């Protein structure tokens, strides 16, 4: 089983340095150069909950062509057995080209989660850890920097991967320091 999803768009941003202080004594804030232009990057990710290993791929768009490339990478990384991919029902996941491709690759099967229940996909929890590792507090000059940060963070997370279990562990039992007995 593989939990798959897309993250993005991750956009390269540059922060020009602030010119320090204005003539009236106030700090001048740095302008943010922000655009949703052609340099936006999507990160495709697949988590194998059985051992916690993940596979990522960056792409310039979120469409059927790149999703098909991602499915091919999943198939190459898992050469034996059946592969069930748990994903949302995005139109690019269920397009005619994807369904045709899946007919030629019988080991791969899709299991779509219900609309509005993204928390059922364990990939969402992995994205939170990935964002903190790869993207938090960083600015990227171009899509190649995003690709490098994605590959580096994925390899670091895979080096300390553990099996994923859906849900929260039970809280530890608390030992009481004193026990009072009240008598009437």
C-alpha positions in Angstrom: 0.0 0.0 0.0 1.2 3.5 -0.9 -0.4 6.7 0.3 0.1 9.4 -2.4 -0.7 13.1 -2.8 0.6 16.3 -4.2 2.0 19.3 -2.2 2.2 22.7 -3.7 2.6 24.9 -5.4 6.0 25.6 -3.9 7.1 28.9 -5.3 10.6 30.3 -5.6 10.8 33.6 -3.7 13.5 36.1 -3.4 13.8 38.6 -0.5 15.8 41.6 -1.5 17.7 43.1 1.4 16.0 45.9 3.3 17.7 49.3 3.0 18.0 49.6 6.8 16.3 52.7 8.3 14.1 55.4 6.8 15.0 59.0 7.3 12.2 59.4 10.0 13.8 56.6 12.1 11.5 53.6 11.2 12.8 50.2 10.0 12.1 49.6 6.3 10.6 46.2 5.7 12.0 44.0 2.8 9.7 43.8 -0.1 8.6 40.3 -1.0 9.1 39.4 -4.7 6.1 37.0 -5.1 4.5 35.6 -8.2 2.6 32.5 -9.2 4.4 32.4 -12.5 5.9 29.6 -14.5 8.4 28.7 -11.8 6.0 27.2 -9.4 6.8 23.6 -8.5 4.6 20.8 -7.3 5.9 18.0 -5.1 4.4 14.5 -5.6 4.9 12.2 -2.7 4.2 8.6 -1.8 4.5 7.1 1.6 4.7 3.3 2.3 3.2 3.1 5.8 4.5 -0.5 6.4 8.1 0.7 6.7 7.8 4.5 6.6 9.8 4.9 3.4 8.7 7.8 1.1 9.2 8.6 -2.6 9.0 12.2 -3.9 9.2 13.8 -7.3 9.0 17.5 -8.3 7.1 18.7 -11.3 6.3 22.0 -12.9 2.6 21.2 -13.0 -0.1 19.1 -11.4 -1.6 17.1 -14.3 -2.0 13.6 -15.6 1.4 13.5 -17.4 3.4 14.1 -14.3 1.1 11.9 -12.1 1.7 9.1 -14.6 5.5 9.7 -14.3 5.1 9.5 -10.5 3.2 6.2 -10.8 6.0 4.8 -12.9 8.5 5.7 -10.2 6.3 4.0 -7.6 6.2 0.9 -9.8 9.9 0.9 -10.3 10.5 1.3 -6.6 8.1 -1.6 -5.8 8.9 -4.2 -8.5 7.1 -7.2 -6.9 3.5 -7.8 -5.7 0.3 -5.7 -5.9 0.5 -2.0 -5.3 -2.5 -0.3 -3.9 -2.3 3.5 -4.1 -4.5 5.5 -1.6 -5.1 8.9 -3.0 -7.8 11.7 -3.3 -10.1 11.8 -6.3 -8.4 14.7 -8.2 -9.3 14.8 -11.8 -5.7 14.1 -12.9 -5.7 10.8 -10.8 -8.7 9.5 -12.6 -8.3 10.9 -16.1 -8.7 8.8 -19.3 -4.9 8.7 -19.9 -4.3 7.4 -16.3 -7.0 4.8 -16.6 -5.5 3.7 -19.9 -2.0 3.6 -18.4 -3.3 1.5 -15.4 -4.7 -1.1 -17.8 -1.2 -1.7 -19.1 0.2 -1.9 -15.5 -2.0 -4.5 -13.7 -0.1 -4.6 -10.4 -1.2 -1.0 -9.6 -4.6 -0.3 -8.2 -6.2 2.9 -7.0 -8.2 3.3 -3.8 -9.8 6.8 -3.6 -10.6 8.4 -0.3 -14.0 10.0 0.2 -14.4 13.7 -0.6 -13.6 15.8 2.5 -11.8 13.1 4.3 -8.1 14.0 3.5 -7.1 13.0 7.1 -7.6 9.3 6.0 -4.6 9.6 3.8 -1.4 9.1 5.9 0.5 11.1 3.3 -1.0 14.3 4.8 0.8 13.6 8.1 4.0 13.0 6.3 3.7 16.3 4.4 3.6 18.1 7.7 7.0 16.5 8.7 8.3 17.1 5.2 7.4 20.8 5.2 9.3 21.3 8.5 12.3 19.5 7.2 12.5 20.8 3.6 10.6 24.1 3.3 10.2 25.8 6.7 12.1 29.1 6.9 13.7 28.8 3.5 13.5 30.8 0.4 14.4 29.2 -3.0 15.9 31.0 -5.9 14.6 28.6 -8.6 12.9 25.3 -9.1 16.2 23.4 -9.0 16.7 24.6 -5.4 13.2 23.2 -4.5 14.1 19.9 -6.2 17.4 19.7 -4.3 15.7 20.5 -0.9 13.0 17.9 -1.7 15.5 15.1 -2.4 17.7 16.0 0.6 14.7 16.1 3.0 13.3 12.8 1.6 16.6 11.0 2.0 17.0 12.3 5.6 13.4 11.3 6.5 13.9 7.9 4.9 17.1 7.3 6.9 15.1 7.4 10.2 11.8 6.0 8.9 9.6 3.9 11.1 6.3 2.1 10.3 3.3 4.5 10.3 0.3 3.7 12.4 -2.9 5.6 11.8 -4.1 7.2 15.1 -2.5 8.5 18.2 -0.7 6.3 20.8 -2.4 5.9 24.2 -1.2 8.5 26.8 1.2 7.1 29.4 -0.3 6.1 32.7 0.3 8.6 35.5 1.6 7.4 38.8 0.1 9.3 41.7 2.6 10.7 44.2 0.2 10.8 47.1 -3.1 9.1 47.8 -5.4 10.7 50.2 -8.1 8.9 52.1 -11.0 11.0 53.4 -13.0 9.7 56.4 -16.3 11.0 57.6 
